[in-house]
Structure formats: C-alpha cells, structure tokens
Amino acid sequence: MGKKAKEHRKKVAKRNRIIAQERKRFEKMSQELLTKMYEQSNNQSTQPTFNLPNMDGPLFVPTTEPIINSTVQSGPII
C-alpha cells in the first residue's frame, strides 16, 4: 500500500469516527427527549411542558475537500 493510500485511509477513518460520534450524540439527545415526553405524558398533566436537552452549538459536520480529477461531472452534459 502506497503512502497516498495510507493517508487517504487515515483521513477516511477520522471522518467516519467524527460522523459516528455525532450520530451517537444526536441519538442520545433524541432518546432523552422522547423519554421526557413519555414520562410527562404518563403524568397526564393538563399543560405538558417539554424542556429540550442542552443543544449548545451546532452538530459538527466535517468539511469535505473537492476531489481532483473525479469521474463525476460538475454539471449536466448536453
């Protein structure tokens, strides 16, 4: 395996790790929200109030670099 291939694998592994972390974070927040909603619906209060979990900061999505010499065209071909 060449140097470029190793570097590419390293970048892909890092990107996949970051995506998996964000997916777990989102799933955890969603599960907490659904649990709170379920508990409040079981309490049968007249005016349910849903307190959202702490959502400080945007979800991190890694930037992607344009692929040079890719086979995908940038626009429609007529």
Secondary structure, DSSP 8 states (H G I E B T S, - for coil): --HHHHHHHHHHHHHHHHHHHHHHHHHHHHHHHHHHHHHHHHHT-SS---------S----------TT-SS-SS---
